[in-house]
Amino acid sequence: MKFKFITLLIILTAFIAISILNLETKTKKGTNYVVNEQRITVGNKIYDFYKRHYFYKKLIDDILLEKKISLHQQNKINNILLINNWLLENIKPITEGETIIDFHPITIIKRAKATSDQFNDLYSILLVYNKYESFYKFISYNNISYPFTFVKIDNFWTIVDPYNGFYFIKDNNLASINDIKNNNFKVISLHKDKDNKKYFFFDTLVNEDFLKNKINKIFINFDIEDVINSKHKYKRGGRSYLQDPINRIKYEILNILNII
C-alpha cells in the first residue's frame, strides 16, 4: 500500500511539474527602444536562464585564463581591468543608424555591439560573476546622464567607465568615490592615445585636465549613503545580481515579501 502511494505521489508530482513547465509566459525584447513581448514556455525560460548562467561562468574563467598581460601589480585590481580590456577588444560601440537591441546581456556578446549603458550592464554582471560587488547606474550632470560601473574593493567603492575604458587611481590603488569627490585622483585609460596624451571621452579626444575636471564635477554631489549604503544590493541599479539562480530566487522572494 505504501509503495502504491509513493508511486502515485511521484506520478502526480511529475504531472504537475510538466504542466507548469509547459505553461506559457512572456519575455521582453527591445529594438531601438521599442519593447515587444514574446511568448515562451516556463520550461524554455528556465532552460535559457541556466544556459546563460553557465555561459557567464565559463566566460569569466576564459577571460582570466586567456589574458596573460599585467595591467596592475595587484591581482584583484588586475582582474577588474582585464575584464574591461576584454570588453573593449571584443565589443564595439554601436554607431549611428545601427539597430539597438535590448534583450538578455548575452545578446551583447553575440552581436559584439553595445551602447554605453550596455557596456556597463555586461561589465557589472561579469564583475559579480568574478565575486565582486558591482552594479551600474546613470549619473546626471548638467542634464546629461552618464553610465558608470560601481565596484567594491578593499571595503570601499570605486567607479569604472568600461565604455570609454578609463578608471581612477590614488597611490597605486583604485581611487574611492570620496577621493574622486575631493578631486584626489588620477585618470588612467585602457585605450589612451599615448602620443597625444589625450583620452577618448564618448568618441571625443580630450586632455587629462578636462576629463579629470569633468569626472569630479559629475560626482562632487554624489551621495554614497543614499545611492549605495542605504539600498539593498538588488535595488542599487542594473541587473548584475539577477543572472545567477541563487540571487534571482532570493530577489524574487524578497520582492514578493516586500522586504526590499
N, C-alpha and C positions, 0 to 999 in steps of 0.2 A: 504494500500500500504506500509506504514511504517512497519507494523507488518511482512509482507511478506519479506521485505528487511532484517529486523533483523534476521528472521528465516533462510533466505538464507545465511546470513553472519555467523551465528552460525554453520550451517552445513558445510560451506566452511572451516571455521577455524578448526572444528573438523576433517575434512577430511585431511587438511594439517598437523595437529598435529599427527594424526595416521600414515600418510605416513612417516613423519620424524622419529617417534619413531620406525618404522619398517625397517628403513634403516640399512644396515649393516656397522659396523665399526670394529676396531681391538683393542685388548688388548694384552699386552705383559707379558710373564711369563718366568722367567729364572730358569733353572735347571742345577746345577753345572756350573754356569756362561755361559751357552749356552742359548741365548734368542730365544724363539719361539713366533710367533704371532698366536692368536686365534681370530676367528670371533665371533662377538656378536652384537645383535641389539642395536641401540641407546637407546631404551626403557629399555632394560635389564641393560645396562651400567649405566643409570641414577638411576634405582631402586637399583642396587647393591651399588652405591655410597652413596645414602641416608641411606641404610641399615647399611653400615659400620659407617657412621656418627653418627647415633643414638646408635650404639653399643659402640663406644668410649665414648659418653656422659654418658651412663649408667655405663660403666666400671669404669670411673674415680670416679663417685659417689659411686660405690660399694667399690672401694679400700679405699676411705677415710672414709666410714661408717663402713666398716668391721674391719679396723685396730684401735685398742684401745691403742696401745702402744705409748709411747712418746720417740721419738728419739732425739728431741731437744725441748727446752722450748719455742722457738718462733714458733708459729703455721705455718707461711708461710714457714719457713725452714723445719719444721717437715713434712709438706705435700710433699715437694720436696723429702725428704728422704723416706717417706712412699711409694711413687710410685716406687722408686728404689728398696726398700726392697721387694715389691710385685713382681717385675720382677724377682729378684733373687730367690724367693721362688717358682715361678710358671713356669719359663722358664729356661731350662738347655742349656748349651753350646753344640753346635754341635761337635761331636767327629770325629776323623779321619775315613773316609770311609762312613760316613753318607751323605745322599743326602742333598744338599743345594738348597733350593727353594727361589727364589726372586720374589715375587708377591706382592699383597697388604699387608700392615703391619699386617692386621688382621690375615693373614696366620701364622705369627709368634706365635700368641696367640693360635690358633687352634692346631698347631703342638707342642707347648710348647718346641720348639727348636729354637736356634738362633746363628748366628755368632756374633762376637763382634760389627760389624757395624750395624747389625740388632737390637741388644740391644739398641744401641744409636738412631737408627731410631725410634723405638717404644717409647723409653723413651722421646725423644724430642716431639713427637706427643702428648703423654699423658700430658706433661707439658703445651703445648699450650692449650689443652682442659681444663686444670686447670687454665687458664688465665695468664700464664707466657709467656714472650717472650723466645723462645728457638729454637735451631737448632743444628745439629751435623755436624762435619767436621773432615776429616783426617788431622792430623798434622804430618809432616815429620821430622825425626831426624836421622841422620846417615843412610840415605837411607832406613829407615823403617817408615811406616805410621801407626800412632796410632789414632783410632777414639775417639773423646771426644764429650760430650754434653755440649753446652754452654747455660746458663740460666741467665736471667737478674733479679736481685733482689735489691731493695733499690737503684735504679739508677746506679748500676754497674753490670758488667758481671763477673760471676764465671764459673768454669768448674766442671763437674762431670764425672766420668767414671762408668757407670751403669754395664758394663760387669764385671769389676774387683771389683765393689762395693765400691769404695772409693771416697771421696770428701775432700775438704781442708778448714780449718778454720783459722781465726785470731781473737783473743779476743772474743771468743764465738760467732762469726758471720762467715758466709761463706767468704772465702778469695777472694779478687778481682783478676783479671788476673794480675794486676800490683803487687799485693802482691806476687803472685807466681813467676813473673818475677824477683822480688827483693829478692827472697828466704825468704820471711817473712810470713811463713805459717806453719801449722801443718797438718799431714796426719791423716785422720780418715777413718776407714774401716767398712763396714757393715757386713763383714764376716771375721774379723780379727782372726787369731789364737792367742787367748789371752794367752795361756800358754807359747808359744814360743815368743810372741810379734813380730810376723812376719806377712807379708802381701802376699796375692796371687796376683801376677802380671802376667797375662796371664798364669795361672796354675803353676807358679814357685814361691816358697816361697822366699821372700826377706826381709831384715830388713828395718826399717824405714829410716835410713840414706841413704841407697841405693835408695829406692823409692823416697824420697824427692829430692835427687840429680838428679835423672832421670827426674822427672817431671819439675824441674827447668830448666834443660838443653833443654827439649823439647820445653818449652815456652819462653825461655830467649830472643829469637829474634822474638817473635810473635808481629805482627803489628796490634794493635787493630783498628786503624784508617782505614787501608787498608782492613782488613778482615771483620770488623763489621760495623763501623760507616759510612763509605763511600758507603756501599752497601745497596740496598733495602732489606727488610727482606725476600722477596721471593727468593733472589739470594745469600743468605749467605751460604746455604748448606742444603742438605737433603730435605725432603718434609713435614715437620711438619705443615706448614701453608696451605697445599693444600688438607687437608682431610675434611674440613667443606665447605658447599656450598658457603657461602658468600665470604670467602677468595679465593676459587677456581675461582669464577666468576670474582672477582677483578683481580686476577692474569692473567686470560685469556685475559681480556680487556686490561690491561697494556702491556701484551706481544704483542698483536696484534698491538697496537698503538706504539710499540717500545719505551715505556716510561721507562721500566726497563731493 
